[in-house]
Amino acid sequence: MTMTRTIQRAAAETGLSTDTLRYYERIGILPSIGRSESGHRRFTDDDMGWIKLVQCLRATGMPLEDLHRYAELVQDGEHTAGERLEILEAHKTRILSEMGELTIALGLVENKIAGYEALVANFNFEPPDTRPGQRKVRPRTAG
């Protein structure tokens, strides 16, 4: 028998809020969430796996519109595999582009850090004067 979870339990396990889970269901990103006899949502292990994929795609910047289309295609069946592949390949291209931009930005930050490390290594910084805008910097002496 498949284990099911309440929406509160699913939220706790995924780190998403119950409002986010409801919203994703409402807009079609979490299709086919089962219900108990009383009408409460019940999340299966398969649902939890799907939520993890949704979280991964969102964390890597996939727009909700693309995610919605992908979810629709999954529901439509295997004959949509080609279009799903296209969506994921386009997303991968965006991720790689962003990674390239972040790598460049990281290099710039690392260069700034190296510059400040050299500056700090060569000077002892004293607390600033009590007068606004005044700061004393004294070269480090051997000793």
N, CA, C and O atoms as CSV, one atom per row, in Angstrom:
chain,resi,resn,atom,element,x,y,z
A,1,MET,N,N,0.832,-1.187,0.000
A,1,MET,CA,C,0.000,0.000,0.000
A,1,MET,C,C,0.873,1.245,0.000
A,1,MET,O,O,1.871,1.307,0.718
A,2,THR,N,N,0.507,2.220,-0.789
A,2,THR,CA,C,1.270,3.449,-0.900
A,2,THR,C,C,1.003,4.357,0.294
A,2,THR,O,O,-0.142,4.548,0.704
A,3,MET,N,N,2.068,4.907,0.836
A,3,MET,CA,C,1.931,5.847,1.941
A,3,MET,C,C,1.405,7.176,1.405
A,3,MET,O,O,1.842,7.642,0.353
A,4,THR,N,N,0.478,7.776,2.122
A,4,THR,CA,C,0.008,9.102,1.755
A,4,THR,C,C,0.267,10.063,2.899
A,4,THR,O,O,0.429,9.664,4.052
A,5,ARG,N,N,0.301,11.340,2.547
A,5,ARG,CA,C,0.591,12.375,3.527
A,5,ARG,C,C,-0.472,13.465,3.434
A,5,ARG,O,O,-1.066,13.697,2.381
A,6,THR,N,N,-0.688,14.115,4.551
A,6,THR,CA,C,-1.535,15.300,4.542
A,6,THR,C,C,-0.742,16.428,3.893
A,6,THR,O,O,0.463,16.301,3.675
A,7,ILE,N,N,-1.413,17.518,3.588
A,7,ILE,CA,C,-0.709,18.652,3.002
A,7,ILE,C,C,0.302,19.232,3.993
A,7,ILE,O,O,1.353,19.726,3.587
A,8,GLN,N,N,-0.010,19.174,5.286
A,8,GLN,CA,C,0.931,19.683,6.289
A,8,GLN,C,C,2.192,18.821,6.318
A,8,GLN,O,O,3.302,19.344,6.413
A,9,ARG,N,N,2.023,17.524,6.236
A,9,ARG,CA,C,3.171,16.614,6.233
A,9,ARG,C,C,3.987,16.784,4.956
A,9,ARG,O,O,5.217,16.794,5.001
A,10,ALA,N,N,3.306,16.917,3.813
A,10,ALA,CA,C,4.014,17.129,2.548
A,10,ALA,C,C,4.798,18.441,2.592
A,10,ALA,O,O,5.921,18.518,2.095
A,11,ALA,N,N,4.202,19.458,3.184
A,11,ALA,CA,C,4.888,20.748,3.309
A,11,ALA,C,C,6.132,20.609,4.192
A,11,ALA,O,O,7.197,21.128,3.857
A,12,ALA,N,N,5.993,19.919,5.299
A,12,ALA,CA,C,7.121,19.737,6.210
A,12,ALA,C,C,8.251,18.959,5.536
A,12,ALA,O,O,9.424,19.290,5.715
A,13,GLU,N,N,7.909,17.940,4.769
A,13,GLU,CA,C,8.933,17.115,4.109
A,13,GLU,C,C,9.634,17.847,2.972
A,13,GLU,O,O,10.810,17.599,2.707
A,14,THR,N,N,8.923,18.743,2.301
A,14,THR,CA,C,9.505,19.419,1.136
A,14,THR,C,C,10.079,20.786,1.449
A,14,THR,O,O,10.896,21.308,0.690
A,15,GLY,N,N,9.655,21.375,2.569
A,15,GLY,CA,C,10.087,22.732,2.884
A,15,GLY,C,C,9.246,23.803,2.200
A,15,GLY,O,O,9.499,24.996,2.364
A,16,LEU,N,N,8.243,23.376,1.432
A,16,LEU,CA,C,7.327,24.327,0.810
A,16,LEU,C,C,6.188,24.614,1.781
A,16,LEU,O,O,5.895,23.801,2.658
A,17,SER,N,N,5.559,25.747,1.627
A,17,SER,CA,C,4.410,26.058,2.470
A,17,SER,C,C,3.172,25.341,1.927
A,17,SER,O,O,3.127,24.953,0.760
A,18,THR,N,N,2.185,25.176,2.782
A,18,THR,CA,C,0.927,24.589,2.323
A,18,THR,C,C,0.288,25.480,1.264
A,18,THR,O,O,-0.347,24.984,0.333
A,19,ASP,N,N,0.453,26.796,1.403
A,19,ASP,CA,C,-0.087,27.721,0.399
A,19,ASP,C,C,0.568,27.501,-0.962
A,19,ASP,O,O,-0.108,27.542,-1.990
A,20,THR,N,N,1.873,27.271,-0.975
A,20,THR,CA,C,2.576,27.021,-2.238
A,20,THR,C,C,2.092,25.724,-2.867
A,20,THR,O,O,1.859,25.670,-4.074
A,21,LEU,N,N,1.940,24.685,-2.064
A,21,LEU,CA,C,1.439,23.414,-2.598
A,21,LEU,C,C,0.037,23.580,-3.183
A,21,LEU,O,O,-0.258,23.050,-4.255
A,22,ARG,N,N,-0.816,24.307,-2.487
A,22,ARG,CA,C,-2.169,24.548,-3.006
A,22,ARG,C,C,-2.114,25.354,-4.304
A,22,ARG,O,O,-2.836,25.059,-5.257
A,23,TYR,N,N,-1.250,26.376,-4.333
A,23,TYR,CA,C,-1.108,27.214,-5.527
A,23,TYR,C,C,-0.614,26.378,-6.706
A,23,TYR,O,O,-1.172,26.465,-7.800
A,24,TYR,N,N,0.419,25.578,-6.497
A,24,TYR,CA,C,0.932,24.730,-7.571
A,24,TYR,C,C,-0.147,23.780,-8.086
A,24,TYR,O,O,-0.229,23.516,-9.285
A,25,GLU,N,N,-0.972,23.270,-7.174
A,25,GLU,CA,C,-2.062,22.401,-7.618
A,25,GLU,C,C,-3.091,23.201,-8.428
A,25,GLU,O,O,-3.558,22.750,-9.474
A,26,ARG,N,N,-3.429,24.375,-7.936
A,26,ARG,CA,C,-4.446,25.201,-8.597
A,26,ARG,C,C,-4.040,25.589,-10.019
A,26,ARG,O,O,-4.880,25.621,-10.919
A,27,ILE,N,N,-2.745,25.885,-10.221
A,27,ILE,CA,C,-2.316,26.306,-11.563
A,27,ILE,C,C,-1.890,25.135,-12.446
A,27,ILE,O,O,-1.465,25.335,-13.584
A,28,GLY,N,N,-2.002,23.918,-11.925
A,28,GLY,CA,C,-1.750,22.743,-12.749
A,28,GLY,C,C,-0.342,22.196,-12.709
A,28,GLY,O,O,-0.010,21.302,-13.487
A,29,ILE,N,N,0.490,22.705,-11.829
A,29,ILE,CA,C,1.856,22.186,-11.727
A,29,ILE,C,C,1.886,20.896,-10.910
A,29,ILE,O,O,2.746,20.042,-11.128
A,30,LEU,N,N,0.965,20.754,-9.985
A,30,LEU,CA,C,0.807,19.513,-9.222
A,30,LEU,C,C,-0.539,18.903,-9.582
A,30,LEU,O,O,-1.500,19.020,-8.822
A,31,PRO,N,N,-0.609,18.261,-10.722
A,31,PRO,CA,C,-1.895,17.689,-11.133
A,31,PRO,C,C,-2.194,16.376,-10.408
A,31,PRO,O,O,-1.288,15.695,-9.929
A,32,SER,N,N,-3.436,16.047,-10.340
A,32,SER,CA,C,-3.901,14.744,-9.853
A,32,SER,C,C,-3.536,14.439,-8.410
A,32,SER,O,O,-3.228,13.292,-8.087
A,33,ILE,N,N,-3.563,15.425,-7.546
A,33,ILE,CA,C,-3.354,15.151,-6.128
A,33,ILE,C,C,-4.623,14.487,-5.612
A,33,ILE,O,O,-5.723,15.018,-5.765
A,34,GLY,N,N,-4.457,13.332,-5.006
A,34,GLY,CA,C,-5.604,12.578,-4.516
A,34,GLY,C,C,-6.277,13.255,-3.335
A,34,GLY,O,O,-5.734,14.174,-2.721
A,35,ARG,N,N,-7.453,12.781,-3.043
A,35,ARG,CA,C,-8.229,13.312,-1.919
A,35,ARG,C,C,-8.718,12.160,-1.045
A,35,ARG,O,O,-8.974,11.055,-1.524
A,36,SER,N,N,-8.838,12.446,0.220
A,36,SER,CA,C,-9.416,11.472,1.144
A,36,SER,C,C,-10.936,11.510,0.992
A,36,SER,O,O,-11.470,12.340,0.256
A,37,GLU,N,N,-11.620,10.622,1.680
A,37,GLU,CA,C,-13.085,10.612,1.629
A,37,GLU,C,C,-13.666,11.929,2.114
A,37,GLU,O,O,-14.742,12.340,1.680
A,38,SER,N,N,-12.946,12.592,3.018
A,38,SER,CA,C,-13.417,13.875,3.545
A,38,SER,C,C,-13.015,15.048,2.646
A,38,SER,O,O,-13.358,16.196,2.929
A,39,GLY,N,N,-12.288,14.759,1.565
A,39,GLY,CA,C,-11.909,15.811,0.622
A,39,GLY,C,C,-10.554,16.441,0.863
A,39,GLY,O,O,-10.161,17.353,0.136
A,40,HIS,N,N,-9.831,15.973,1.871
A,40,HIS,CA,C,-8.510,16.522,2.154
A,40,HIS,C,C,-7.474,15.934,1.194
A,40,HIS,O,O,-7.540,14.759,0.830
A,41,ARG,N,N,-6.517,16.773,0.793
A,41,ARG,CA,C,-5.462,16.319,-0.106
A,41,ARG,C,C,-4.641,15.218,0.545
A,41,ARG,O,O,-4.382,15.236,1.748
A,42,ARG,N,N,-4.237,14.254,-0.285
A,42,ARG,CA,C,-3.365,13.173,0.168
A,42,ARG,C,C,-2.247,13.032,-0.857
A,42,ARG,O,O,-2.499,12.739,-2.025
A,43,PHE,N,N,-1.025,13.240,-0.417
A,43,PHE,CA,C,0.147,13.217,-1.278
A,43,PHE,C,C,0.808,11.851,-1.205
A,43,PHE,O,O,1.150,11.376,-0.122
A,44,THR,N,N,0.987,11.221,-2.361
A,44,THR,CA,C,1.621,9.904,-2.433
A,44,THR,C,C,3.131,10.060,-2.572
A,44,THR,O,O,3.644,11.171,-2.711
A,45,ASP,N,N,3.833,8.931,-2.532
A,45,ASP,CA,C,5.275,8.949,-2.769
A,45,ASP,C,C,5.575,9.492,-4.164
A,45,ASP,O,O,6.536,10.242,-4.337
A,46,ASP,N,N,4.774,9.130,-5.155
A,46,ASP,CA,C,4.965,9.663,-6.514
A,46,ASP,C,C,4.774,11.171,-6.542
A,46,ASP,O,O,5.529,11.883,-7.205
A,47,ASP,N,N,3.769,11.662,-5.827
A,47,ASP,CA,C,3.548,13.113,-5.746
A,47,ASP,C,C,4.765,13.800,-5.138
A,47,ASP,O,O,5.182,14.866,-5.590
A,48,MET,N,N,5.324,13.178,-4.113
A,48,MET,CA,C,6.493,13.769,-3.445
A,48,MET,C,C,7.688,13.803,-4.394
A,48,MET,O,O,8.450,14.770,-4.396
A,49,GLY,N,N,7.856,12.762,-5.196
A,49,GLY,CA,C,8.921,12.765,-6.195
A,49,GLY,C,C,8.723,13.871,-7.212
A,49,GLY,O,O,9.680,14.538,-7.605
A,50,TRP,N,N,7.488,14.067,-7.639
A,50,TRP,CA,C,7.177,15.133,-8.589
A,50,TRP,C,C,7.465,16.504,-7.965
A,50,TRP,O,O,8.013,17.385,-8.627
A,51,ILE,N,N,7.097,16.679,-6.696
A,51,ILE,CA,C,7.358,17.951,-6.012
A,51,ILE,C,C,8.857,18.218,-5.954
A,51,ILE,O,O,9.286,19.355,-6.145
A,52,LYS,N,N,9.655,17.194,-5.695
A,52,LYS,CA,C,11.117,17.365,-5.668
A,52,LYS,C,C,11.633,17.837,-7.033
A,52,LYS,O,O,12.510,18.698,-7.102
A,53,LEU,N,N,11.091,17.273,-8.114
A,53,LEU,CA,C,11.474,17.715,-9.449
A,53,LEU,C,C,11.068,19.166,-9.667
A,53,LEU,O,O,11.849,19.959,-10.193
A,54,VAL,N,N,9.860,19.512,-9.269
A,54,VAL,CA,C,9.379,20.897,-9.390
A,54,VAL,C,C,10.310,21.836,-8.624
A,54,VAL,O,O,10.680,22.894,-9.132
A,55,GLN,N,N,10.685,21.456,-7.415
A,55,GLN,CA,C,11.598,22.288,-6.621
A,55,GLN,C,C,12.938,22.470,-7.324
A,55,GLN,O,O,13.495,23.568,-7.332
A,56,CYS,N,N,13.452,21.403,-7.907
A,56,CYS,CA,C,14.724,21.474,-8.622
A,56,CYS,C,C,14.616,22.421,-9.809
A,56,CYS,O,O,15.483,23.269,-10.017
A,57,LEU,N,N,13.559,22.275,-10.576
A,57,LEU,CA,C,13.382,23.116,-11.758
A,57,LEU,C,C,13.187,24.572,-11.367
A,57,LEU,O,O,13.718,25.463,-12.030
A,58,ARG,N,N,12.440,24.828,-10.311
A,58,ARG,CA,C,12.250,26.208,-9.845
A,58,ARG,C,C,13.562,26.773,-9.301
A,58,ARG,O,O,13.901,27.926,-9.570
A,59,ALA,N,N,14.303,25.965,-8.534
A,59,ALA,CA,C,15.572,26.432,-7.955
A,59,ALA,C,C,16.574,26.796,-9.041
A,59,ALA,O,O,17.454,27.627,-8.821
A,60,THR,N,N,16.447,26.185,-10.200
A,60,THR,CA,C,17.353,26.486,-11.302
A,60,THR,C,C,16.740,27.509,-12.262
A,60,THR,O,O,17.242,27.714,-13.367
A,61,GLY,N,N,15.662,28.139,-11.832
A,61,GLY,CA,C,15.133,29.282,-12.568
A,61,GLY,C,C,14.106,28.997,-13.644
A,61,GLY,O,O,13.814,29.881,-14.449
A,62,MET,N,N,13.544,27.792,-13.689
A,62,MET,CA,C,12.538,27.533,-14.717
A,62,MET,C,C,11.300,28.388,-14.439
A,62,MET,O,O,10.766,28.362,-13.330
A,63,PRO,N,N,10.845,29.141,-15.435
A,63,PRO,CA,C,9.639,29.956,-15.249
A,63,PRO,C,C,8.412,29.070,-14.996
A,63,PRO,O,O,8.330,27.945,-15.489
A,64,LEU,N,N,7.472,29.595,-14.224
A,64,LEU,CA,C,6.247,28.849,-13.933
A,64,LEU,C,C,5.518,28.446,-15.203
A,64,LEU,O,O,4.939,27.362,-15.264
A,65,GLU,N,N,5.538,29.308,-16.225
A,65,GLU,CA,C,4.852,28.992,-17.478
A,65,GLU,C,C,5.433,27.737,-18.118
A,65,GLU,O,O,4.692,26.875,-18.592
A,66,ASP,N,N,6.768,27.636,-18.131
A,66,ASP,CA,C,7.421,26.451,-18.697
A,66,ASP,C,C,7.127,25.216,-17.847
A,66,ASP,O,O,6.894,24.126,-18.371
A,67,LEU,N,N,7.143,25.402,-16.550
A,67,LEU,CA,C,6.872,24.287,-15.648
A,67,LEU,C,C,5.431,23.809,-15.821
A,67,LEU,O,O,5.165,22.607,-15.798
A,68,HIS,N,N,4.521,24.736,-15.989
A,68,HIS,CA,C,3.115,24.378,-16.216
A,68,HIS,C,C,2.975,23.596,-17.509
A,68,HIS,O,O,2.298,22.568,-17.545
A,69,ARG,N,N,3.610,24.074,-18.569
A,69,ARG,CA,C,3.541,23.375,-19.853
A,69,ARG,C,C,4.141,21.981,-19.735
A,69,ARG,O,O,3.581,21.020,-20.263
A,70,TYR,N,N,5.264,21.860,-19.056
A,70,TYR,CA,C,5.909,20.565,-18.854
A,70,TYR,C,C,4.956,19.616,-18.116
A,70,TYR,O,O,4.814,18.456,-18.502
A,71,ALA,N,N,4.301,20.109,-17.051
A,71,ALA,CA,C,3.358,19.280,-16.288
A,71,ALA,C,C,2.189,18.836,-17.166
A,71,ALA,O,O,1.747,17.691,-17.074
A,72,GLU,N,N,1.687,19.731,-18.015
A,72,GLU,CA,C,0.609,19.366,-18.936
A,72,GLU,C,C,1.045,18.246,-19.869
A,72,GLU,O,O,0.306,17.289,-20.101
A,73,LEU,N,N,2.253,18.378,-20.399
A,73,LEU,CA,C,2.760,17.381,-21.330
A,73,LEU,C,C,2.939,16.024,-20.664
A,73,LEU,O,O,2.654,14.990,-21.270
A,74,VAL,N,N,3.409,16.023,-19.420
A,74,VAL,CA,C,3.552,14.765,-18.687
A,74,VAL,C,C,2.194,14.097,-18.561
A,74,VAL,O,O,2.075,12.886,-18.746
A,75,GLN,N,N,1.173,14.877,-18.248
A,75,GLN,CA,C,-0.179,14.341,-18.099
A,75,GLN,C,C,-0.727,13.812,-19.423
A,75,GLN,O,O,-1.524,12.874,-19.438
A,76,ASP,N,N,-0.298,14.418,-20.537
A,76,ASP,CA,C,-0.801,14.014,-21.851
A,76,ASP,C,C,-0.236,12.682,-22.325
A,76,ASP,O,O,-0.800,12.065,-23.229
A,77,GLY,N,N,0.857,12.231,-21.740
A,77,GLY,CA,C,1.373,10.914,-22.076
A,77,GLY,C,C,2.702,10.921,-22.812
A,77,GLY,O,O,3.286,11.969,-23.087
A,78,GLU,N,N,3.161,9.704,-23.124
A,78,GLU,CA,C,4.492,9.507,-23.698
A,78,GLU,C,C,4.673,10.146,-25.068
A,78,GLU,O,O,5.797,10.479,-25.444
A,79,HIS,N,N,3.601,10.323,-25.817
A,79,HIS,CA,C,3.746,10.902,-27.156
A,79,HIS,C,C,4.229,12.355,-27.104
A,79,HIS,O,O,4.560,12.929,-28.141
A,80,THR,N,N,4.273,12.956,-25.908
A,80,THR,CA,C,4.760,14.329,-25.760
A,80,THR,C,C,6.223,14.385,-25.346
A,80,THR,O,O,6.741,15.458,-25.036
A,81,ALA,N,N,6.887,13.244,-25.338
A,81,ALA,CA,C,8.279,13.174,-24.865
A,81,ALA,C,C,9.193,14.133,-25.630
A,81,ALA,O,O,10.084,14.740,-25.035
A,82,GLY,N,N,8.986,14.273,-26.916
A,82,GLY,CA,C,9.833,15.169,-27.709
A,82,GLY,C,C,9.731,16.613,-27.256
A,82,GLY,O,O,10.744,17.302,-27.139
A,83,GLU,N,N,8.521,17.072,-27.002
A,83,GLU,CA,C,8.344,18.460,-26.552
A,83,GLU,C,C,8.877,18.653,-25.137
A,83,GLU,O,O,9.433,19.702,-24.810
A,84,ARG,N,N,8.704,17.633,-24.303
A,84,ARG,CA,C,9.257,17.713,-22.946
A,84,ARG,C,C,10.782,17.802,-23.002
A,84,ARG,O,O,11.398,18.562,-22.255
A,85,LEU,N,N,11.378,17.020,-23.891
A,85,LEU,CA,C,12.820,17.059,-24.079
A,85,LEU,C,C,13.270,18.454,-24.498
A,85,LEU,O,O,14.273,18.958,-23.992
A,86,GLU,N,N,12.547,19.075,-25.408
A,86,GLU,CA,C,12.878,20.431,-25.855
A,86,GLU,C,C,12.829,21.428,-24.700
A,86,GLU,O,O,13.708,22.280,-24.572
A,87,ILE,N,N,11.802,21.319,-23.864
A,87,ILE,CA,C,11.690,22.226,-22.714
A,87,ILE,C,C,12.883,22.067,-21.785
A,87,ILE,O,O,13.465,23.054,-21.334
A,88,LEU,N,N,13.247,20.812,-21.499
A,88,LEU,CA,C,14.363,20.564,-20.586
A,88,LEU,C,C,15.697,20.964,-21.198
A,88,LEU,O,O,16.572,21.468,-20.493
A,89,GLU,N,N,15.865,20.749,-22.489
A,89,GLU,CA,C,17.115,21.168,-23.138
A,89,GLU,C,C,17.248,22.683,-23.143
A,89,GLU,O,O,18.338,23.207,-22.915
A,90,ALA,N,N,16.158,23.391,-23.399
A,90,ALA,CA,C,16.196,24.859,-23.363
A,90,ALA,C,C,16.522,25.334,-21.947
A,90,ALA,O,O,17.275,26.291,-21.765
A,91,HIS,N,N,15.958,24.670,-20.960
A,91,HIS,CA,C,16.234,25.037,-19.574
A,91,HIS,C,C,17.704,24.786,-19.236
A,91,HIS,O,O,18.342,25.605,-18.575
A,92,LYS,N,N,18.227,23.669,-19.685
A,92,LYS,CA,C,19.643,23.365,-19.452
A,92,LYS,C,C,20.526,24.446,-20.069
A,92,LYS,O,O,21.507,24.869,-19.457
A,93,THR,N,N,20.189,24.892,-21.268
A,93,THR,CA,C,20.954,25.955,-21.926
A,93,THR,C,C,20.940,27.233,-21.090
A,93,THR,O,O,21.966,27.899,-20.951
A,94,ARG,N,N,19.762,27.578,-20.527
A,94,ARG,CA,C,19.670,28.769,-19.658
A,94,ARG,C,C,20.532,28.600,-18.417
A,94,ARG,O,O,21.227,29.528,-18.005
A,95,ILE,N,N,20.484,27.404,-17.818
A,95,ILE,CA,C,21.280,27.149,-16.618
A,95,ILE,C,C,22.771,27.312,-16.922
A,95,ILE,O,O,23.493,27.966,-16.169
A,96,LEU,N,N,23.223,26.721,-18.017
A,96,LEU,CA,C,24.644,26.813,-18.369
A,96,LEU,C,C,25.056,28.256,-18.629
A,96,LEU,O,O,26.154,28.663,-18.251
A,97,SER,N,N,24.194,29.026,-19.265
A,97,SER,CA,C,24.483,30.436,-19.507
A,97,SER,C,C,24.614,31.191,-18.188
A,97,SER,O,O,25.548,31.971,-18.000
A,98,GLU,N,N,23.677,30.954,-17.282
A,98,GLU,CA,C,23.727,31.613,-15.977
A,98,GLU,C,C,24.959,31.181,-15.194
A,98,GLU,O,O,25.569,31.988,-14.493
A,99,MET,N,N,25.324,29.911,-15.313
A,99,MET,CA,C,26.521,29.436,-14.623
A,99,MET,C,C,27.764,30.142,-15.163
A,99,MET,O,O,28.674,30.473,-14.403
A,100,GLY,N,N,27.799,30.370,-16.466
A,100,GLY,CA,C,28.921,31.099,-17.047
A,100,GLY,C,C,28.999,32.518,-16.521
A,100,GLY,O,O,30.078,33.007,-16.187
A,101,GLU,N,N,27.841,33.183,-16.449
A,101,GLU,CA,C,27.812,34.542,-15.919
A,101,GLU,C,C,28.211,34.564,-14.452
A,101,GLU,O,O,28.929,35.465,-14.019
A,102,LEU,N,N,27.753,33.583,-13.685
A,102,LEU,CA,C,28.111,33.518,-12.269
A,102,LEU,C,C,29.592,33.219,-12.077
A,102,LEU,O,O,30.208,33.718,-11.135
A,103,THR,N,N,30.164,32.412,-12.957
A,103,THR,CA,C,31.591,32.105,-12.872
A,103,THR,C,C,32.417,33.374,-13.087
A,103,THR,O,O,33.404,33.604,-12.389
A,104,ILE,N,N,32.012,34.185,-14.045
A,104,ILE,CA,C,32.697,35.466,-14.287
A,104,ILE,C,C,32.559,36.368,-13.074
A,104,ILE,O,O,33.538,36.966,-12.628
A,105,ALA,N,N,31.334,36.471,-12.531
A,105,ALA,CA,C,31.104,37.315,-11.359
A,105,ALA,C,C,31.907,36.809,-10.168
A,105,ALA,O,O,32.467,37.609,-9.418
A,106,LEU,N,N,31.972,35.495,-9.982
A,106,LEU,CA,C,32.747,34.926,-8.887
A,106,LEU,C,C,34.222,35.297,-9.028
A,106,LEU,O,O,34.874,35.635,-8.040
A,107,GLY,N,N,34.741,35.237,-10.232
A,107,GLY,CA,C,36.135,35.624,-10.459
A,107,GLY,C,C,36.388,37.065,-10.051
A,107,GLY,O,O,37.414,37.368,-9.441
A,108,LEU,N,N,35.469,37.949,-10.381
A,108,LEU,CA,C,35.616,39.357,-9.998
A,108,LEU,C,C,35.582,39.526,-8.482
A,108,LEU,O,O,36.368,40.291,-7.923
A,109,VAL,N,N,34.678,38.818,-7.822
A,109,VAL,CA,C,34.586,38.891,-6.368
A,109,VAL,C,C,35.859,38.339,-5.738
A,109,VAL,O,O,36.382,38.915,-4.784
A,110,GLU,N,N,36.361,37.220,-6.269
A,110,GLU,CA,C,37.602,36.644,-5.733
A,110,GLU,C,C,38.774,37.610,-5.900
A,110,GLU,O,O,39.619,37.703,-5.010
A,111,ASN,N,N,38.842,38.324,-7.012
A,111,ASN,CA,C,39.901,39.319,-7.211
A,111,ASN,C,C,39.788,40.448,-6.192
A,111,ASN,O,O,40.799,40.906,-5.658
A,112,LYS,N,N,38.574,40.896,-5.921
A,112,LYS,CA,C,38.370,41.940,-4.919
A,112,LYS,C,C,38.791,41.439,-3.541
A,112,LYS,O,O,39.449,42.158,-2.790
A,113,ILE,N,N,38.411,40.208,-3.210
A,113,ILE,CA,C,38.788,39.630,-1.918
A,113,ILE,C,C,40.303,39.573,-1.797
A,113,ILE,O,O,40.855,39.927,-0.755
A,114,ALA,N,N,40.975,39.133,-2.843
A,114,ALA,CA,C,42.447,39.052,-2.809
A,114,ALA,C,C,43.051,40.438,-2.585
A,114,ALA,O,O,44.024,40.583,-1.845
A,115,GLY,N,N,42.482,41.438,-3.216
A,115,GLY,CA,C,42.977,42.802,-3.026
A,115,GLY,C,C,42.805,43.272,-1.596
A,115,GLY,O,O,43.717,43.870,-1.025
A,116,TYR,N,N,41.652,43.008,-1.014
A,116,TYR,CA,C,41.419,43.410,0.368
A,116,TYR,C,C,42.267,42.599,1.340
A,116,TYR,O,O,42.718,43.130,2.355
A,117,GLU,N,N,42.492,41.315,1.043
A,117,GLU,CA,C,43.353,40.511,1.911
A,117,GLU,C,C,44.770,41.082,1.926
A,117,GLU,O,O,45.407,41.143,2.977
A,118,ALA,N,N,45.257,41.498,0.764
A,118,ALA,CA,C,46.592,42.102,0.689
A,118,ALA,C,C,46.625,43.423,1.449
A,118,ALA,O,O,47.593,43.711,2.153
A,119,LEU,N,N,45.592,44.211,1.313
A,119,LEU,CA,C,45.518,45.490,2.012
A,119,LEU,C,C,45.515,45.279,3.519
A,119,LEU,O,O,46.249,45.951,4.244
A,120,VAL,N,N,44.697,44.353,3.989
A,120,VAL,CA,C,44.606,44.072,5.418
A,120,VAL,C,C,45.931,43.520,5.933
A,120,VAL,O,O,46.335,43.847,7.049
A,121,ALA,N,N,46.613,42.696,5.152
A,121,ALA,CA,C,47.885,42.114,5.585
A,121,ALA,C,C,48.968,43.177,5.736
A,121,ALA,O,O,49.899,42.991,6.519
A,122,ASN,N,N,48.868,44.279,5.009
A,122,ASN,CA,C,49.910,45.306,5.032
A,122,ASN,C,C,49.630,46.445,5.992
A,122,ASN,O,O,50.515,47.271,6.218
A,123,PHE,N,N,48.454,46.526,6.561
A,123,PHE,CA,C,48.097,47.636,7.432
A,123,PHE,C,C,47.380,47.136,8.669
A,123,PHE,O,O,46.620,46.168,8.632
A,124,ASN,N,N,47.652,47.846,9.792
A,124,ASN,CA,C,46.837,47.665,10.996
A,124,ASN,C,C,45.783,48.751,10.958
A,124,ASN,O,O,46.120,49.927,10.823
A,125,PHE,N,N,44.583,48.405,11.068
A,125,PHE,CA,C,43.518,49.398,11.065
A,125,PHE,C,C,43.142,49.712,12.504
A,125,PHE,O,O,42.862,48.817,13.302
A,126,GLU,N,N,43.141,51.026,12.824
A,126,GLU,CA,C,42.725,51.462,14.140
A,126,GLU,C,C,41.265,51.866,14.069
A,126,GLU,O,O,40.754,52.184,12.995
A,127,PRO,N,N,40.596,51.854,15.205
A,127,PRO,CA,C,39.205,52.317,15.202
A,127,PRO,C,C,39.151,53.764,14.717
A,127,PRO,O,O,40.086,54.524,14.973
A,128,PRO,N,N,38.115,54.156,14.044
A,128,PRO,CA,C,38.023,55.521,13.540
A,128,PRO,C,C,37.926,56.530,14.679
A,128,PRO,O,O,37.462,56.208,15.773
A,129,ASP,N,N,38.372,57.761,14.404
A,129,ASP,CA,C,38.212,58.849,15.369
A,129,ASP,C,C,36.730,59.022,15.650
A,129,ASP,O,O,35.872,58.529,14.918
A,130,THR,N,N,36.462,59.728,16.717
A,130,THR,CA,C,35.073,59.998,17.043
A,130,THR,C,C,34.481,61.060,16.124
A,130,THR,O,O,33.264,61.245,16.082
A,131,ARG,N,N,35.348,61.759,15.385
A,131,ARG,CA,C,34.843,62.770,14.454
A,131,ARG,C,C,34.335,62.081,13.189
A,131,ARG,O,O,34.988,61.175,12.671
A,132,PRO,N,N,33.187,62.501,12.696
A,132,PRO,CA,C,32.656,61.890,11.465
A,132,PRO,C,C,33.618,62.054,10.293
A,132,PRO,O,O,34.215,63.116,10.113
A,133,GLY,N,N,33.760,61.023,9.519
A,133,GLY,CA,C,34.565,61.072,8.302
A,133,GLY,C,C,36.058,60.934,8.519
A,133,GLY,O,O,36.812,60.994,7.548
A,134,GLN,N,N,36.518,60.752,9.740
A,134,GLN,CA,C,37.937,60.635,10.024
A,134,GLN,C,C,38.298,59.179,10.272
A,134,GLN,O,O,37.610,58.483,11.019
A,135,ARG,N,N,39.377,58.718,9.647
A,135,ARG,CA,C,39.832,57.352,9.843
A,135,ARG,C,C,41.358,57.339,9.800
A,135,ARG,O,O,41.972,57.894,8.889
A,136,LYS,N,N,41.946,56.707,10.783
A,136,LYS,CA,C,43.396,56.593,10.821
A,136,LYS,C,C,43.794,55.230,10.316
A,136,LYS,O,O,43.206,54.217,10.692
A,137,VAL,N,N,44.806,55.212,9.452
A,137,VAL,CA,C,45.387,53.953,8.990
A,137,VAL,C,C,46.873,54.050,9.250
A,137,VAL,O,O,47.516,55.015,8.838
A,138,ARG,N,N,47.416,53.076,9.921
A,138,ARG,CA,C,48.828,53.102,10.271
A,138,ARG,C,C,49.498,51.875,9.663
A,138,ARG,O,O,49.014,50.758,9.841
A,139,PRO,N,N,50.602,52.067,8.952
A,139,PRO,CA,C,51.307,50.894,8.399
A,139,PRO,C,C,51.744,49.954,9.515
A,139,PRO,O,O,52.069,50.390,10.619
A,140,ARG,N,N,51.746,48.684,9.218
A,140,ARG,CA,C,52.155,47.667,10.169
A,140,ARG,C,C,53.678,47.762,10.343
A,140,ARG,O,O,54.421,47.938,9.377
A,141,THR,N,N,54.114,47.643,11.582
A,141,THR,CA,C,55.553,47.671,11.854
A,141,THR,C,C,56.002,46.268,12.229
A,141,THR,O,O,55.227,45.460,12.741
A,142,ALA,N,N,57.262,46.004,11.964
A,142,ALA,CA,C,57.814,44.676,12.304
A,142,ALA,C,C,57.846,44.561,13.806
A,142,ALA,O,O,58.021,45.553,14.513
A,143,GLY,N,N,57.679,43.373,14.282
A,143,GLY,CA,C,57.790,43.319,15.698
A,143,GLY,C,C,57.175,42.195,16.302
A,143,GLY,O,O,57.214,42.053,17.524
